[in-house]
Amino acid sequence: MSGLLCATCAVAAQQTDQEERDSIVAAVRSALEARDFEVLERMSQKFRIERQRTASGLWKLTMFHAGIRGAIADKTREGDAASTKLESEIKAWAALYPKSPVPITAMSAIHISRAWGIRGSGYASDVKPEAWKPFAQSVERARIVLEQGKATASVDPHWYEMMLLVAKAQGWEHERFNGLLNEALTREPLFYQTYFAALEYLLPKWHGDLREIEVFARDAVKRTSKTEGQGMYARIYWFASEAQFGNDLFTNSLARWPQMKAGFDDVIAKYPDSWNMSSYAKFACLAQDRATTAQLLKRVGVSGEPKAWPKGMLKACTDWAFAPASAPRKGERQ
């Protein structure tokens, strides 16, 4: 039991941020596989109550739930028998710990995982007509589980994250969505995943548009500036790049590099982790800010964090940033 728990106790200085995240996810999955619900309860309570973060600033609670949801996704892909077995284990967890929020959100995650397994992750036009009804039914089961367990489970901000994912899947009206989001951020304004789940809803490929994303990012800064500075602006568009815009963030969205740069400055001032600096360098390169790209690559080392970069981009940006002085590319920032 203690061995599983202490898989998350490695000295931070001996781990990269990615290694720290991976160790938490692995410990959660090992404990779940072993049905060691006591360890899972200790971990979740510690991460939630103490609001512990990784070196890059991510909540360890997020990594905990990522471990649960990763195991659920694997079992869903394995088929109905594996998924049903895991569901029975989550029910056993709930029976042993009836006041725990985690089995409730985990049960909703099972239904969500099944729903997307039925629908697929592509555009609505590519979904088979016969898939829509079971998809909707599974999402509705997730909503019901969350609603019925709200009094117990909403002490964990992950409950709101899951409900926001339901809102996206069900296409809630903006007024209803905004009511849920405001409630979530009033209770816990610093849980990044709430913002990221809300952003998914606001993406143009779902239920929002570019203007709404920009307004949302600026409002997030207002809510969190006392502790995060301008950091949430950078984090929100960082996630938006991953979720939809990719390397075209500065051409296909309303992201403004001067404000995003100020946001990243605040992120690395508080969390001077190589993952954050590598990601900052990537966006500086995309924004054609050669001086900032070079400065960051010098700080983090040209090997940096390769996983923070799309394939081939680290070398291209390094070659460009440290190239001999020459006429800048059109629009390039010096």
LINTA-V359762 format. One record per helix or strand of 3 or more residues. SS is the DSSP state (helix for helix, strand for strand). FROM is the first residue (numbers start at 1). TO is the last residue. If there is no record, write none. Layout:
BEGIN
SS	FROM	TO
SS	FROM	TO
END
This chain:
BEGIN
helix	2	8
helix	12	14
helix	17	33
helix	37	50
helix	60	78
helix	80	96
helix	102	119
helix	124	126
helix	131	148
helix	150	153
helix	158	170
helix	174	187
helix	192	202
helix	210	228
helix	231	252
helix	257	270
helix	274	286
helix	290	300
helix	306	308
helix	313	321
END
